[in-house]
Amino acid sequence: MYVSRTAELWVGLFVLAGIASLFALAMKVSNIAAFQSADGYEIVARFQNIGGLTERAPVTLGGVQIGRVKSIELDQQTFQARVILAIAPDYNNLPEDTSASILTSGLLGEQYVGLEPGGMDATLSDGDEIMLTQSALVLEKIISQFLYQTASE
């Protein structure tokens, strides 16, 4: 059976476009930002419990992504999770009394850091620490407290 070279070329281009689309989708879903610029500034937030928060998780302000979680480590003195947030340079006017919470997108979705701006005139700069934080709500802990309370009644 004879297939023209033009048809082979079109099939090859179609297969390459499909592979490129799958690769782009995989990068988007996995939150890998290999080609993003590392400009901006870093701020620190400390939490008692980070739940399932991971590196590269989104940082949002009013529902708009303004950065990502750069790293998570344990502070050996306070035994708190020390979360370093990389904020885009366009958002360099966050007030010093900004608060950070660990939130969940949807009922069982991924966790992210949500920022709530305060009202101070002074702004956060590179290396500053957010003092007002709210840890993640751990579903297992809430259920066990409910069951313990119900059992004691």
C-alpha positions in Angstrom: 0.0 0.0 0.0 1.4 3.4 -1.0 1.1 6.4 1.4 2.3 9.8 0.2 5.1 11.6 1.9 2.8 14.5 2.6 0.4 12.3 4.6 3.3 10.9 6.6 4.6 14.4 7.3 1.1 15.5 8.6 0.8 12.4 10.8 4.3 13.0 12.2 3.5 16.7 13.0 0.2 15.6 14.6 1.9 13.1 16.8 4.6 15.7 17.8 1.9 18.2 18.7 0.1 15.6 20.9 3.3 14.8 22.7 4.1 18.5 23.3 0.5 19.0 24.6 0.8 16.1 27.0 4.2 17.4 28.3 2.7 20.9 28.8 -0.2 19.4 30.7 2.1 17.4 32.9 4.1 20.4 33.8 1.0 22.4 34.6 -0.5 19.7 36.8 2.8 19.0 38.7 3.4 22.7 39.5 6.9 22.6 38.1 8.1 26.1 37.4 11.4 25.3 35.7 11.1 28.1 33.2 9.8 30.8 35.5 11.9 33.7 36.7 13.2 33.6 40.2 12.9 37.4 40.7 11.0 38.8 43.6 11.6 38.6 47.3 11.2 36.0 50.1 9.3 36.2 53.3 9.1 33.7 56.2 6.0 32.4 57.9 6.0 30.0 60.9 3.2 27.5 61.5 2.5 24.9 64.2 1.1 22.5 61.6 1.4 22.7 57.9 -0.8 19.7 57.1 -0.1 18.6 53.5 1.5 21.8 52.3 4.3 21.1 49.9 7.1 23.1 48.2 6.0 24.9 45.0 2.4 25.2 46.5 0.7 28.5 45.4 0.7 31.6 47.5 -2.4 33.7 46.9 -3.8 37.1 47.8 -7.5 37.6 47.3 -7.6 34.4 45.2 -4.9 35.6 42.8 -1.6 33.7 42.8 1.3 36.0 43.7 4.0 33.5 44.5 5.0 30.0 45.5 6.2 28.1 48.6 10.0 28.0 48.1 11.0 25.7 51.0 9.7 24.1 54.2 12.0 23.3 57.1 11.7 22.6 60.8 13.0 25.2 63.3 15.0 23.2 65.9 14.5 25.8 68.6 10.7 26.4 68.4 9.7 23.1 66.7 7.6 25.0 64.3 7.5 24.6 60.5 9.4 27.5 58.9 7.9 28.2 55.4 9.7 30.4 53.0 7.4 32.1 50.5 8.8 33.5 47.2 6.7 36.5 46.2 6.6 38.0 42.7 8.2 41.5 42.4 4.9 43.0 41.3 3.6 42.5 44.8 6.2 44.4 46.9 3.7 46.4 48.8 2.3 43.9 51.3 1.7 45.5 54.7 3.8 44.4 57.7 0.7 43.1 59.5 -0.3 40.7 56.6 -1.5 37.4 57.9 -0.9 33.9 56.4 -3.2 30.9 56.6 -2.8 27.4 55.2 -6.0 26.7 53.2 -7.3 23.9 51.1 -8.8 24.3 47.6 -12.0 22.3 47.6 -12.9 19.6 50.0 -9.9 17.3 49.3 -7.8 19.6 47.1 -4.2 20.7 47.4 -3.2 23.0 50.2 -1.8 26.5 49.6 -0.9 29.6 51.6 -3.5 32.4 51.6 -2.4 35.9 52.5 -4.6 38.6 54.0 -3.2 42.1 53.9 -3.4 44.3 57.0 -3.7 48.1 57.3 -0.2 49.2 58.2 1.7 51.6 56.0 5.1 49.8 56.4 5.6 47.0 54.0 7.3 43.6 54.1 10.7 43.3 52.4 13.1 40.5 51.5 13.7 38.3 54.6 10.9 39.7 56.7 8.7 37.4 58.8 4.9 37.3 58.9 3.9 37.3 62.5 0.2 36.4 62.2 -0.2 32.8 61.0 -3.0 30.2 61.1 -2.0 26.6 60.8 -3.7 24.0 58.6 -6.9 22.4 59.8 -6.2 18.7 60.0 -9.4 16.7 59.3 -8.3 13.7 61.4 -7.8 16.0 64.5 -11.2 17.6 64.1 -12.9 14.2 63.8 -11.1 12.8 66.8 -12.0 15.8 68.9 -15.7 15.4 67.8 -15.7 11.7 68.7 -14.0 12.2 72.0 -16.4 15.0 72.9 -19.4 12.8 71.9 -18.1 9.9 73.9 -17.6 11.9 77.0 -21.3 13.2 76.9 
